[in-house]
Amino acid sequence: MSARAPWSLQRRLVAALLALLALTGIVVGAVSVATLHSMLISRVDDELDDALAVARQRVPGLVGPLTTPPSARDLLPGQAHGALAVVSIPGRPVQAQYLGDAGENQVVSVDRATLFSVEPGAGARTVDFGSPLGSYRLAAARDPSGVEIIVGLPLQDTQLTTLQLAVTIALVTAAALVVAAVVATVVVRLALRPLGRVTAIARSVSELPLARGQVALPDRVPEPDTDPRTEVGQVGGAFNRMLDHIAAALAERQETEDKIRRFVADASHELRTPLAAVRGYAELTRRAPYELPEDARHVLARIESESLRMTRLVEELLLLARLDEGRDVVTDDVDVAALVADAVADARAAGPDHEWAFTGPDEPVSVRGDAERLHQVVANLLANARTHTPEGTHVSTSIEAGVDDVAIVVEDDGPGIPESIQPTLFERFVRGDASRSRRAGSTGLGLAIVQAIVAAHGGSVGVESRPGRTRFTVRLPRRSPEASGGAESGSPVAA
């Protein structure tokens, strides 16, 4: 069972206002109805006291030794229809009578226990006789001779008036709630509009690429929405200060990265000459006309080998630094099929102990990019497969041409890449464990260069690996010269 979605602030505020208004209406209505009912009952009691006093005055003249109990019309002169009168004479039957619509005297059968539940001289009391009389307000009195007089006035008009007031208050409250809901929604929406603008700016900032590169945060909360005298203004001001702090931190980070890139590029460039000199002196000494001891020849061979490895590492670092700066990549029409076919042929010559296969379309497949760098991408992927898989591994390369992009797939049936390093596989100086590598010498920069070159071309690279199957997929956007904005051959592409 899914949890109910939380209400928005606007919805909660409107609901709280309506609940408060409804509670106020209920309390005011209940108090008003109760007050009116009490006033009407008090008025009926006053009329009842007057009617009882008149009846007590008229009973002695109407009751004799042989007379029957007097009628309601005789006891309650001038009363409206529905007035009830009962005279209980000891030894005579009790008969309840009330005034009809035309003032005529009518006999009615009522419950005796209910009728005589009113104590003489105890004040008025409300009783319900049921249909057809309904509720009455009764009062009783007894004279010294033992005659008991009970007088009652109907409460139908009182109850109807009270009900009409309750219905009127309910209808007015309901209409007020509807009007208040509309007005509160508009008012709250207007009051929260600055908060909505703050949210929009926060959303736009959250969509900016902040991971790398020069980042500008141009959006700020407008000055009217940063008034510290309001709660929303305090939020807007705090948000602007946070953006300023983030912008300063990003600028400092970018400056640090630029310094590191310049240092790496300068150091790599400066190291190329001494490394070439070390390599040349080692090779010159090894080719000297005189015979060198065996251990000296071994040392010179190791010096030459390590200088070659260091030269390759320096060249790769220099390439990465240039790619990070958006340099060293040019655009031109590149036939991907021919480029991949050449890279596979080179890999077959470099690794004859592997099985190499290439599947591509018969017709040319063109993209806009740097042919030399794209060749390096495929060569690095093939070298990665050759270096980190055992002899006899089958490595297949294929091209999948789509409408919007071209996919270059390099797949092998080697031992696979450890799952623990797959998330960081394309970072710099990341190497697989010993179970995947057959020979030493990897710099750990090959896949980082692949990702940097592909990103500079606006593409993406991904990997799927498990024991027995490793699949690298490079996707490059497929653009015609017209769609590329008329870029001329040799124009730089920013990384």
N, C-alpha and C positions, 0 to 999 in steps of 0.2 A: 504494500500500500504506500503510494508516494505521499510525501509530506505536502501540505498545502502551501502554495506560493505565498511569500510574505507580502503584505500590503505596502504600497508606496507611501512616502511621507504625505503627499497631497491627499491620498485616500484616507489615511489615518486622521489627519487634521479635520477633514470634512466630516468623517464619521464621528469624531469626538464632539465637534460643534453640534451636529444633529442630535447626538445622544444627550448632550447637555440641554439643548432646547426641548427635546421630547420629555426629559425628566422634569424640566421647569414647567412645561405645559401640564404634565400629569399632576404635579404637586399643586399648581395653581387651580387646576380644574377640580381636583378632589376637595381642596379647601373651600372653593366657591360653592360647589354642590352641597357640601356638608353644612356650610353656613346658611345657604338658602333654605335647605331642608329644615334646619333648626329654627329659622325664623318663621317659616310657614307652620311648623308644628306648634310653635309658641302662639302664633295667631289663632290657630284652631283651638288650642287650650283655653285662650281667653274667651273665644266664642262659646266653648263648651262650658266654662264656668258660668257665663251669663245665662246660657240655656238651662243649666242645672238649677240656678237660683230661681228662675221664673217657674220652672216645673215644681220646685219645692213650695213656692207660694200658691200654686194652683191646685196642688194635690188635696189639701184639707177640704176645699170646697167641692171637689169632684168625687171624693171617696166617702161613702156612707156605709151604714151597716149592711144594706142589701144591694148596693150598686156593684157593677162589674168594674174591673180596672179601667181607668180613663184611656182614651185614645191618644196617639201621638199628636194628632192635630190639636187636641184640647190642651195637651201639656206643652207643646212647642209652637206656640203661635208665631208666625213671622219667619220661621226657619225655612231654609231651602229644602228642595227634595233630597231625600236620602237620610234625613235626620231620624235617629232611632230613639225610641222611648220605651221603657219597661217599668211597670209599677208592680212590685211584689207585695201582695196583701196576705198576711198570715191566714191560712185556711182557704185561700182562693187559688185557682189555677193561674199560672204565670203565662202571660201572653206578650210576645215581642211585636211591636208595631213600628212602621216607619212611613215617612211621607213619600208619596209617589211623585211622578213628574208634574202632575197637575195639582199637587198639594193634597190629594186624597189620602185617606188613612188605609194602609195595607198591613195585613198580618203576615209575618214571615216566621219560618221555623229556623231557629238557630240552636247551636249546641249549648245546653244549659251550663255545662262546666265552664265553657269559654265565657259565657255571658256573666256568670257570677264569680269569675276569677278576679274581678275588680273589687277591691275592698272599699267599703264606704268611708269617705273622708281621707283616703290615701292618695288622692290626686289622680290625674289622668293616666291612662295606659293604652298602648296600641295593641289591638287584637285583630286576628284575621279570621273572618267567618267563612272564608271560601266563597265559591260561586253561589248566588249572584251578587252578594253584598260586597265582598272583598274586605279590605282593611278599614278599621274604624278606630277612632280615638274615643275611649269610654271613660266616664266618671260616674261615681255612685254616691248616694247620700241616704241616711236612714233617720226617720223622725222618732220621737219618743213613743209613738203608738206601735212601732214595729214595722211600719210601711217602708219598704226600700225602693228608692227611685234610681234607675240607671238611664243615663242619657248618653247618646253617641252621635258623633258627626263623622261623615265619610272622609277618607283620605285620598280618594281617587284624584281629585284636582291637584292636591299637594304632590302626589307621586308623579302625575303627568307633567306638572311644571318642573319638578326636579329632573325628570327624564329628559325633557326638552332642553334644559340647560346643559345637562351632561352631553347630549348629542351635539348640541351647538358648539360646546367647547372642544369636543373631539374633532368635529369637522374643521373648525378654525385652526386647531393645532396641526391637523394633517396638512391643511393648505399652507400653513406657515412653515411646516417642515419642507414641503416641496419647494416653496420660494426660497427658503434658507439654503436648501441644498444647491440650487442653481447659483444663488448669490455667493455662497461660501466657496463653491468650486471656482467661480471666476476670480474672487478675491484671493484665494489661496494660490491659484495658478499664477496670477500676476505677482503675488508676493514671492513665489518660488522661481519666477523666471530668471532672476540673476543666478540662482543656484544651477538652473539648467544651462546657462551660458558657461558657468565654471565647469560643469560636467562635459560640455561639448569640447572645451579647450583641453581638458584632461584626456578625453578620448582621442583627440587629434595628436596630442603629444605621445600617447601610448602607442600610436601606430607608426611613429618615427623609428627608423633603424638606428638604434643607439649602440649596437655592439662594436662597431668599428667605423673609422673614417671621421671626417670633420662633420660635426652635427651642429646645426643651428636650431635654436628654440625661439622662433619669432613670436609665437602666440603668447599673449599675456591676458589676464583678466582685465577688462576695461576699468578705467578709474572710477566711474560711478558705482561699480560693483565691489569696490574695496573700501567702502566707508566703514571705519572701525566702530562706529556707533551702532551698527546693525550686526546681527549674527551672521547673515550671509556675507556681509562685507568683510567680517573677520576671517571667514573661510577663504574668500577671494584674495585678501591680502596675504594670508599665510601661504596660499597656493602660489602666488607670484614670487614670494620669497623662496619657496622650495624650488621653483623653476630657475631662479637666478643661481641658487646654490648648485643645482644639477648642471646648468650651463657652464658654470665656472669649473666644476669637477670634470666635465667632458672636455673642455678646452685644455685643462691641465693634462688630462690623460692623453689627448691627441698630441699635445706638444711632446710629452714623454715618448710616445710611440714614434713620432717623427725623428726625435733625437736618436732613438735606438735604431731605426731604419737607416738613417744617415750614417750612424756609426758602423752598422753591419756592412752597408754598401761601401763605405770608405775603407774599412778594414779588409773586406774581401778584395777590393780593387788593389790595395797596397800589397796584399799577400801574394797576389798572382806573380809578381816579378821575383821575389825571393824564392818562392816555391819552384818557379821555372829554373832559377839558377841552381838550386839544390839538385833538382832532377837532372839538369844538364851536366853538372860536375860529377854526379854519381855515374851517369852513363859514360861520360868521357873517361873517368878513372877505370871503369869496368872494361873499356875498350882499349886500354893502354897497351903498347906493344910488348911490355914485359909481363912476365907471369906473376900473378897475384896468388897469395895463399888461399886455400879453400875457404877459411873462415872470413877472410877479407871480401872475397867474391860474394859470400852469403850476406855479409853486412851491407855491401853496396846494393845488392839486389833488393834487400829489405828497405834500404833508404829510398831507392827508386820507386818501389811499390807503394810505400807510404806517402811519398811526395805526389804520386799520381792520385792516390785516394784523397789526400788533402786538397789537391788542385780541384778534383771533382766536387768536393764538399764546398770549397770556396766559390766555385762557379755556380753551384746550386743556391748558395746563400745570396750571392749577388743577384741571381735571377729573381729570387723571392722578394728581395728588397726592391728591385725595379718594378716588379708586378704590384707590390703594395703601394708604390708611388704612382701607379697608373701608367708606367712607361714600358717600353720594349714589346708592345703588342700593336700590330698594324692589321688593317682589314683589307681583304681582297677576296675575290671569288675563289673558293677552294673546293676541289673535287674530293669529297670525303672517301669515296670508294677507292680511288686510285691511291690516296694517302694511306688508308688502312692496309691496302694490299701491299704496298711497299714496306710498311712497318712489320707486317707479318713475315714477309720474305726476309727482312733483316733479322727478326727473332729466330726464324728457322735456321739461318746460318749461324747465329750466335749460340743456339741451344739445340744441336742435332739429336740430343738424347731425349727430347720431348716430342710429342706428336702435335703438330700444328695444323689447324684447319681455318679456312676463311670462307664465309658465305656472304655474298653481297649482291646488289642488283646489277643487272647487265648495263643499264644506262647510267650516266654520271649523276651523282647526288651532290649538289652544290650548297655551300653555306658561306656566309660572310665571316672571314676570320683571318688569322695569321697561320699560314700553312706550316711554317717551321715549328711554331709552338703547338699546334694541334698534332703534328707528327710526334712531338715530344710527349704529349699526353698518351697517345696510343703506345709509344715505345716504352714509357714508364710502366704502364699497366702490364704489358707483355713481359717486361723485365722483372716486374714484381712476381708474376706467375712463374717465370723461369727460376727465379732465385729461391722462392719459398715453397716449391713443390719438389717431390723426388723425381728421379729419372723415370721416363715412361709415362708421365702425366699427360693427359690429353688436354690441350688448350685450344678452345674454339673462339673465333672472333666473327661477329656478324654485324650487319648494318640494317637497322629498321627505319625506313624513310616514312615519316608521317606528313600530314598536311602542314603543321606548324613547326615541327622540329624533326631532328634526325638523332636516332639513338645508336650509339656504338657500344656493343656488348662484348665483354671479354669474360669467358667462363672456363673454369678448369674443374677437374674431378680430383683435386688434391685433398690434403687432410683438413682443409678449412681454416678459418680464422677464429682464434679464441673469442668467445662471446664477451669476455671482460674488456677487450680492447676495441671492439667494433665501434662503440660510440665515439672514441677518440682516434680512430684509425687515420683520419686525414689531417691530424694535427702534426706539428713539426717534431721530428726526432722520436716518433712512435715506431717501435719495432715489434714484430710478432715474437712469440717465445721460441725457444730452441727447437721444439718439436716440429715447427713449420719451416725452419731455415736449414738449408743444406750447407751453405758456405758463408763465411763472414765477409764483412766489407760493406754492408748496407749502411748508408748514411742516415736513413730514417726520414729523408726529405722528398723521396720520389712521389708519394701520394699527396703530400702537401703541395708540391709543384703542380700536380694534376688538378687539384681543387682550385688553386690560385689561377691557373690558365683558363680553366673552364668558367670560373666565376667572372674573369675578365671578358669572356665572350658572352656573358649573359646566360650561361647554361647552368647545369647542375650535374652532380655525380653522386652516386649512391652504391651501396654494397649490400648483398645478401649472402650469408655464408652459413654453412653447416658442414659437418664431416662428409666429404665426398662431393661437395658442390659449393663453389664460390663464384659469385656473379657480380661483376662490376658493370654499371650502366652509366654512360655519359650521354647527356641530352644537350644538344646544341640547337638554338633557335634557327629555323630555316627561313632566311630572308633573301629576297631577290635584290639586285642592286637598286631598283626603284623604291622598294620598301625600306631600304636602309637609310633613306633620307638623302640619297645622292652622295654618300661618302666616297671619296676618291681613294684609289689604291695608295696605301702608305699612311692613311690618316690614323692617328692614335686612338685607342679605345681605353677609357679609364677603367681601372679595376674596381 
